[in-house]
Amino acid sequence: MTTATHPSPLTLPAGTHALCSCGLSKNGAFCDGSHQGSSHSPSILKLEEEQTVYLCSCCASAKKPFCDGSHLQLSASTPQSQGPWWKFWG
């Protein structure tokens, strides 16, 4: 399996969302507390209305969990991880 070379869209309703920043969550892109005891903390996203956000799938974004366009700079020869940084388990 290779890493996606484009962001993963996620449509979220209005409200507060805790997004995984450690890559260990068993709840996909959402924090489940697996970061406890590490230096990571969830990315808190507060939305006034429903919005589609784009999550990094290439593991190169400096703004994880969000896409910053880094995938545009990756070449086919660049070694990449086996999946989105937030979905190590499969």
Secondary structure by P-SEA (a helix, b strand, c coil): cccccbbbbbbbcccbbbbbccccccccccccccccccccccbbbbbccbbbbbbbcccccccccccccccccccccccccccccccccc
